[in-house]
Amino acid sequence: MKRYIITEKQLDELKKLLERYEEGLPTRYCGGSAVDDLEAAQDLIDEMEESVEKDWNSLFETWRDLKFLIEDVEGQEERK
């Protein structure tokens, strides 16, 4: 099994990425609120459509930053 050394700075970056990921999750779509009529449903759909692209971009940026950090850590493989 390979071993890696991670710096305190990288650990902090990982924690920030986790926070960004959790904030970026579109939990507002899962709120369980009931929609009573067609107009309210259409308003909710319109709101969701507007925010989907923003949510996707936020999650993609977090994924990209995580990928780069993993590559950085992999470059620090501990030599025996």
The first five atom37 places (N, CA, C, CB, O) and aatype in JSON, in Angstrom:
{
  "aatype": [12, 11, 1, 18, 9, 9, 16, 6, 11, 5, 10, 3, 6, 10, 11, 11, 10, 10, 6, 1, 18, 6, 6, 7, 10, 14, 16, 1, 18, 4, 7, 7, 15, 0, 19, 3, 3, 10, 6, 0, 0, 5, 3, 10, 9, 3, 6, 12, 6, 6, 15, 19, 6, 11, 3, 17, 2, 15, 10, 13, 6, 16, 17, 1, 3, 10, 11, 13, 10, 9, 6, 3, 19, 6, 7, 5, 6, 6, 1, 11],
  "atom_mask": [
    [1, 1, 1, 1, 1],
    [1, 1, 1, 1, 1],
    [1, 1, 1, 1, 1],
    [1, 1, 1, 1, 1],
    [1, 1, 1, 1, 1],
    [1, 1, 1, 1, 1],
    [1, 1, 1, 1, 1],
    [1, 1, 1, 1, 1],
    [1, 1, 1, 1, 1],
    [1, 1, 1, 1, 1],
    [1, 1, 1, 1, 1],
    [1, 1, 1, 1, 1],
    [1, 1, 1, 1, 1],
    [1, 1, 1, 1, 1],
    [1, 1, 1, 1, 1],
    [1, 1, 1, 1, 1],
    [1, 1, 1, 1, 1],
    [1, 1, 1, 1, 1],
    [1, 1, 1, 1, 1],
    [1, 1, 1, 1, 1],
    [1, 1, 1, 1, 1],
    [1, 1, 1, 1, 1],
    [1, 1, 1, 1, 1],
    [1, 1, 1, 0, 1],
    [1, 1, 1, 1, 1],
    [1, 1, 1, 1, 1],
    [1, 1, 1, 1, 1],
    [1, 1, 1, 1, 1],
    [1, 1, 1, 1, 1],
    [1, 1, 1, 1, 1],
    [1, 1, 1, 0, 1],
    [1, 1, 1, 0, 1],
    [1, 1, 1, 1, 1],
    [1, 1, 1, 1, 1],
    [1, 1, 1, 1, 1],
    [1, 1, 1, 1, 1],
    [1, 1, 1, 1, 1],
    [1, 1, 1, 1, 1],
    [1, 1, 1, 1, 1],
    [1, 1, 1, 1, 1],
    [1, 1, 1, 1, 1],
    [1, 1, 1, 1, 1],
    [1, 1, 1, 1, 1],
    [1, 1, 1, 1, 1],
    [1, 1, 1, 1, 1],
    [1, 1, 1, 1, 1],
    [1, 1, 1, 1, 1],
    [1, 1, 1, 1, 1],
    [1, 1, 1, 1, 1],
    [1, 1, 1, 1, 1],
    [1, 1, 1, 1, 1],
    [1, 1, 1, 1, 1],
    [1, 1, 1, 1, 1],
    [1, 1, 1, 1, 1],
    [1, 1, 1, 1, 1],
    [1, 1, 1, 1, 1],
    [1, 1, 1, 1, 1],
    [1, 1, 1, 1, 1],
    [1, 1, 1, 1, 1],
    [1, 1, 1, 1, 1],
    [1, 1, 1, 1, 1],
    [1, 1, 1, 1, 1],
    [1, 1, 1, 1, 1],
    [1, 1, 1, 1, 1],
    [1, 1, 1, 1, 1],
    [1, 1, 1, 1, 1],
    [1, 1, 1, 1, 1],
    [1, 1, 1, 1, 1],
    [1, 1, 1, 1, 1],
    [1, 1, 1, 1, 1],
    [1, 1, 1, 1, 1],
    [1, 1, 1, 1, 1],
    [1, 1, 1, 1, 1],
    [1, 1, 1, 1, 1],
    [1, 1, 1, 0, 1],
    [1, 1, 1, 1, 1],
    [1, 1, 1, 1, 1],
    [1, 1, 1, 1, 1],
    [1, 1, 1, 1, 1],
    [1, 1, 1, 1, 1]
  ],
  "atom_positions": [
    [[0.84, -1.17, 0.0], [0.0, 0.0, 0.0], [0.89, 1.24, 0.0], [-0.96, 0.0, 1.22], [1.86, 1.31, 0.75]],
    [[0.56, 2.18, -0.83], [1.33, 3.43, -0.9], [0.98, 4.3, 0.3], [1.06, 4.18, -2.22], [-0.14, 4.26, 0.82]],
    [[1.95, 5.09, 0.71], [1.73, 6.03, 1.82], [2.01, 7.43, 1.3], [2.64, 5.69, 3.05], [2.92, 7.65, 0.5]],
    [[1.22, 8.37, 1.78], [1.37, 9.76, 1.36], [1.47, 10.65, 2.58], [0.19, 10.19, 0.46], [0.9, 10.37, 3.63]],
    [[2.21, 11.71, 2.42], [2.3, 12.72, 3.46], [1.44, 13.89, 3.01], [3.79, 13.16, 3.73], [1.54, 14.35, 1.87]],
    [[0.6, 14.36, 3.89], [-0.25, 15.5, 3.57], [0.11, 16.64, 4.53], [-1.78, 15.13, 3.67], [0.25, 16.43, 5.73]],
    [[0.25, 17.81, 3.98], [0.62, 18.96, 4.81], [-0.61, 19.52, 5.51], [1.3, 20.05, 3.96], [-1.75, 19.23, 5.13]],
    [[-0.37, 20.31, 6.52], [-1.48, 20.95, 7.23], [-2.26, 21.86, 6.29], [-0.96, 21.75, 8.45], [-3.49, 21.95, 6.37]],
    [[-1.55, 22.53, 5.4], [-2.21, 23.41, 4.42], [-3.14, 22.59, 3.52], [-1.15, 24.16, 3.56], [-4.26, 23.01, 3.24]],
    [[-2.68, 21.43, 3.07], [-3.51, 20.59, 2.21], [-4.72, 20.06, 2.97], [-2.69, 19.42, 1.65], [-5.81, 19.97, 2.41]],
    [[-4.53, 19.73, 4.24], [-5.65, 19.28, 5.06], [-6.69, 20.39, 5.19], [-5.16, 18.84, 6.45], [-7.89, 20.14, 5.09]],
    [[-6.24, 21.61, 5.42], [-7.16, 22.75, 5.48], [-7.9, 22.94, 4.16], [-6.41, 24.03, 5.85], [-9.1, 23.23, 4.15]],
    [[-7.18, 22.76, 3.05], [-7.81, 22.88, 1.73], [-8.88, 21.8, 1.55], [-6.76, 22.77, 0.62], [-9.95, 22.07, 1.01]],
    [[-8.6, 20.58, 2.01], [-9.59, 19.51, 1.93], [-10.83, 19.84, 2.73], [-8.99, 18.19, 2.42], [-11.95, 19.61, 2.28]],
    [[-10.64, 20.38, 3.92], [-11.78, 20.75, 4.76], [-12.61, 21.84, 4.09], [-11.3, 21.23, 6.14], [-13.84, 21.8, 4.13]],
    [[-11.95, 22.81, 3.47], [-12.67, 23.88, 2.77], [-13.42, 23.33, 1.57], [-11.69, 24.98, 2.32], [-14.54, 23.76, 1.29]],
    [[-12.81, 22.38, 0.86], [-13.49, 21.76, -0.27], [-14.73, 21.01, 0.19], [-12.55, 20.81, -1.01], [-15.77, 21.06, -0.48]],
    [[-14.64, 20.33, 1.3], [-15.81, 19.62, 1.84], [-16.91, 20.62, 2.18], [-15.42, 18.8, 3.08], [-18.08, 20.37, 1.87]],
    [[-16.56, 21.73, 2.79], [-17.56, 22.76, 3.1], [-18.19, 23.3, 1.83], [-16.92, 23.91, 3.9], [-19.41, 23.47, 1.76]],
    [[-17.36, 23.57, 0.8], [-17.9, 24.07, -0.47], [-18.84, 23.06, -1.11], [-16.75, 24.41, -1.43], [-19.88, 23.42, -1.65]],
    [[-18.47, 21.78, -1.03], [-19.3, 20.73, -1.6], [-20.65, 20.68, -0.88], [-18.6, 19.37, -1.5], [-21.7, 20.62, -1.52]],
    [[-20.6, 20.7, 0.45], [-21.84, 20.63, 1.23], [-22.72, 21.85, 0.97], [-21.53, 20.52, 2.72], [-23.94, 21.73, 0.9]],
    [[-22.11, 23.03, 0.84], [-22.88, 24.24, 0.55], [-23.45, 24.21, -0.86], [-22.0, 25.48, 0.73], [-24.52, 24.78, -1.11]],
    [[-22.75, 23.55, -1.77], [-23.18, 23.51, -3.16], [-24.27, 22.52, -3.45], [0.0, 0.0, 0.0], [-24.9, 22.58, -4.51]],
    [[-24.51, 21.59, -2.53], [-25.56, 20.61, -2.77], [-26.92, 21.3, -2.82], [-25.56, 19.52, -1.66], [-27.23, 22.12, -1.96]],
    [[-27.7, 20.98, -3.79], [-28.99, 21.66, -3.96], [-30.06, 21.13, -3.01], [-29.47, 21.52, -5.39], [-31.08, 20.61, -3.47]],
    [[-29.84, 21.24, -1.72], [-30.79, 20.72, -0.74], [-32.12, 21.46, -0.77], [-30.2, 20.81, 0.66], [-33.13, 20.94, -0.31]],
    [[-32.13, 22.65, -1.31], [-33.38, 23.41, -1.36], [-34.45, 22.71, -2.2], [-33.13, 24.82, -1.91], [-35.63, 23.0, -2.07]],
    [[-34.02, 21.78, -3.08], [-34.98, 21.06, -3.9], [-35.62, 19.9, -3.13], [-34.31, 20.53, -5.15], [-36.61, 19.33, -3.58]],
    [[-35.06, 19.57, -2.01], [-35.51, 18.41, -1.24], [-36.21, 18.82, 0.04], [-34.34, 17.49, -0.93], [-36.29, 18.03, 0.98]],
    [[-36.7, 20.02, 0.1], [-37.25, 20.56, 1.33], [-38.56, 19.93, 1.76], [0.0, 0.0, 0.0], [-38.97, 20.1, 2.9]],
    [[-39.21, 19.22, 0.89], [-40.44, 18.55, 1.26], [-41.64, 19.48, 1.34], [0.0, 0.0, 0.0], [-42.67, 19.1, 1.9]],
    [[-41.51, 20.68, 0.81], [-42.65, 21.6, 0.88], [-43.69, 21.19, -0.16], [-42.19, 23.06, 0.65], [-43.36, 20.84, -1.29]],
    [[-44.94, 21.26, 0.25], [-46.03, 20.89, -0.64], [-46.41, 22.07, -1.54], [-47.26, 20.42, 0.17], [-46.35, 23.22, -1.12]],
    [[-46.79, 21.76, -2.74], [-47.24, 22.78, -3.69], [-48.74, 22.56, -3.9], [-46.45, 22.7, -5.06], [-49.17, 21.48, -4.31]],
    [[-49.52, 23.6, -3.61], [-50.97, 23.46, -3.62], [-51.62, 23.68, -4.98], [-51.55, 24.41, -2.66], [-52.69, 23.12, -5.25]],
    [[-51.0, 24.48, -5.83], [-51.66, 24.74, -7.11], [-50.64, 24.81, -8.24], [-52.46, 26.06, -7.04], [-49.43, 24.83, -8.02]],
    [[-51.16, 24.85, -9.44], [-50.32, 24.83, -10.64], [-49.42, 26.05, -10.7], [-51.18, 24.76, -11.89], [-48.26, 25.94, -11.1]],
    [[-49.93, 27.21, -10.32], [-49.12, 28.43, -10.37], [-47.93, 28.35, -9.41], [-49.99, 29.67, -10.03], [-46.82, 28.74, -9.76]],
    [[-48.17, 27.84, -8.22], [-47.08, 27.69, -7.25], [-46.05, 26.68, -7.76], [-47.63, 27.25, -5.87], [-44.85, 26.85, -7.57]],
    [[-46.54, 25.62, -8.39], [-45.64, 24.61, -8.94], [-44.77, 25.22, -10.05], [-46.43, 23.41, -9.48], [-43.57, 24.95, -10.12]],
    [[-45.39, 26.02, -10.91], [-44.63, 26.65, -12.0], [-43.59, 27.62, -11.45], [-45.58, 27.39, -12.95], [-42.47, 27.7, -11.97]],
    [[-43.94, 28.37, -10.4], [-42.98, 29.28, -9.77], [-41.79, 28.5, -9.22], [-43.66, 30.08, -8.64], [-40.64, 28.92, -9.37]],
    [[-42.07, 27.37, -8.58], [-40.99, 26.55, -8.03], [-40.1, 26.0, -9.14], [-41.58, 25.39, -7.2], [-38.88, 25.99, -9.01]],
    [[-40.7, 25.55, -10.22], [-39.94, 25.03, -11.36], [-39.06, 26.12, -11.95], [-40.88, 24.47, -12.45], [-37.89, 25.88, -12.25]],
    [[-39.6, 27.32, -12.11], [-38.82, 28.44, -12.65], [-37.62, 28.76, -11.75], [-39.7, 29.68, -12.81], [-36.51, 28.98, -12.24]],
    [[-37.86, 28.77, -10.45], [-36.77, 29.04, -9.5], [-35.69, 27.97, -9.59], [-37.33, 29.12, -8.06], [-34.5, 28.27, -9.55]],
    [[-36.11, 26.72, -9.7], [-35.15, 25.62, -9.78], [-34.34, 25.69, -11.07], [-35.87, 24.28, -9.68], [-33.14, 25.45, -11.05]],
    [[-34.98, 26.01, -12.18], [-34.27, 26.1, -13.45], [-33.19, 27.16, -13.4], [-35.25, 26.4, -14.58], [-32.09, 26.96, -13.94]],
    [[-33.48, 28.28, -12.76], [-32.52, 29.37, -12.68], [-31.3, 28.98, -11.85], [-33.17, 30.6, -12.09], [-30.19, 29.43, -12.14]],
    [[-31.49, 28.16, -10.84], [-30.38, 27.86, -9.94], [-29.62, 26.58, -10.3], [-30.88, 27.75, -8.55], [-28.53, 26.36, -9.78]],
    [[-30.17, 25.75, -11.17], [-29.5, 24.49, -11.5], [-28.12, 24.74, -12.11], [-30.37, 23.68, -12.47], [-27.16, 24.08, -11.72]],
    [[-28.02, 25.66, -13.04], [-26.72, 25.93, -13.67], [-25.71, 26.45, -12.65], [-26.89, 26.94, -14.82], [-24.55, 26.04, -12.66]],
    [[-26.15, 27.33, -11.78], [-25.27, 27.86, -10.74], [-24.81, 26.73, -9.82], [-26.0, 28.96, -9.91], [-23.62, 26.64, -9.5]],
    [[-25.73, 25.87, -9.4], [-25.38, 24.75, -8.54], [-24.4, 23.81, -9.24], [-26.63, 23.98, -8.12], [-23.42, 23.37, -8.63]],
    [[-24.66, 23.52, -10.49], [-23.78, 22.62, -11.25], [-22.38, 23.21, -11.34], [-24.35, 22.37, -12.65], [-21.4, 22.5, -11.12]],
    [[-22.27, 24.5, -11.67], [-20.96, 25.13, -11.79], [-20.21, 25.1, -10.47], [-21.11, 26.56, -12.27], [-19.01, 24.85, -10.43]],
    [[-20.92, 25.35, -9.39], [-20.29, 25.33, -8.06], [-19.76, 23.95, -7.73], [-21.29, 25.78, -7.0], [-18.63, 23.81, -7.25]],
    [[-20.55, 22.93, -7.97], [-20.11, 21.56, -7.69], [-18.97, 21.14, -8.62], [-21.28, 20.58, -7.83], [-18.06, 20.43, -8.19]],
    [[-19.02, 21.57, -9.88], [-17.96, 21.23, -10.82], [-16.64, 21.87, -10.39], [-18.33, 21.67, -12.24], [-15.6, 21.22, -10.44]],
    [[-16.69, 23.14, -9.98], [-15.47, 23.82, -9.53], [-14.89, 23.13, -8.3], [-15.77, 25.3, -9.22], [-13.67, 22.99, -8.19]],
    [[-15.74, 22.72, -7.39], [-15.28, 22.0, -6.19], [-14.64, 20.68, -6.59], [-16.45, 21.76, -5.21], [-13.58, 20.34, -6.06]],
    [[-15.26, 19.94, -7.49], [-14.7, 18.68, -7.97], [-13.35, 18.89, -8.62], [-15.67, 18.0, -8.96], [-12.41, 18.14, -8.37]],
    [[-13.24, 19.93, -9.46], [-11.98, 20.22, -10.15], [-10.87, 20.54, -9.15], [-12.17, 21.4, -11.13], [-9.75, 20.04, -9.27]],
    [[-11.18, 21.38, -8.15], [-10.18, 21.73, -7.14], [-9.77, 20.5, -6.33], [-10.73, 22.81, -6.21], [-8.59, 20.36, -5.98]],
    [[-10.72, 19.63, -6.03], [-10.41, 18.4, -5.3], [-9.49, 17.5, -6.14], [-11.71, 17.64, -4.93], [-8.54, 16.92, -5.61]],
    [[-9.77, 17.4, -7.41], [-8.95, 16.59, -8.31], [-7.51, 17.1, -8.33], [-9.54, 16.61, -9.74], [-6.57, 16.31, -8.26]],
    [[-7.32, 18.42, -8.42], [-5.98, 18.99, -8.43], [-5.27, 18.75, -7.1], [-6.04, 20.49, -8.73], [-4.06, 18.48, -7.09]],
    [[-5.99, 18.84, -6.0], [-5.38, 18.61, -4.7], [-4.96, 17.15, -4.55], [-6.37, 18.99, -3.57], [-3.89, 16.87, -4.0]],
    [[-5.77, 16.23, -5.04], [-5.42, 14.81, -4.99], [-4.15, 14.56, -5.81], [-6.58, 13.94, -5.53], [-3.27, 13.82, -5.37]],
    [[-4.06, 15.17, -6.99], [-2.86, 15.01, -7.8], [-1.64, 15.56, -7.08], [-3.03, 15.71, -9.16], [-0.55, 14.99, -7.16]],
    [[-1.81, 16.67, -6.38], [-0.73, 17.27, -5.6], [-0.27, 16.32, -4.5], [-1.18, 18.61, -5.0], [0.93, 16.13, -4.31]],
    [[-1.22, 15.73, -3.78], [-0.88, 14.8, -2.7], [-0.21, 13.55, -3.27], [-2.15, 14.41, -1.9], [0.75, 13.05, -2.7]],
    [[-0.71, 13.05, -4.39], [-0.11, 11.86, -5.0], [1.35, 12.1, -5.39], [-0.91, 11.43, -6.24], [2.15, 11.17, -5.39]],
    [[1.68, 13.34, -5.7], [3.06, 13.69, -6.03], [3.97, 13.67, -4.81], [0.0, 0.0, 0.0], [5.19, 13.79, -4.95]],
    [[3.4, 13.53, -3.64], [4.16, 13.52, -2.4], [4.24, 12.12, -1.8], [3.54, 14.48, -1.39], [4.33, 11.96, -0.59]],
    [[4.19, 11.11, -2.66], [4.24, 9.73, -2.17], [5.48, 9.52, -1.31], [4.23, 8.72, -3.34], [6.59, 9.91, -1.69]],
    [[5.28, 8.92, -0.16], [6.37, 8.67, 0.78], [7.26, 7.57, 0.23], [5.83, 8.3, 2.19], [6.78, 6.49, -0.12]],
    [[8.53, 7.83, 0.15], [9.5, 6.83, -0.35], [10.02, 6.02, 0.82], [10.68, 7.52, -1.11], [10.33, 6.56, 1.88]],
    [[10.12, 4.72, 0.62], [10.62, 3.83, 1.68], [12.12, 3.73, 1.63], [10.0, 2.44, 1.57], [12.72, 3.03, 2.45]]
  ]
}
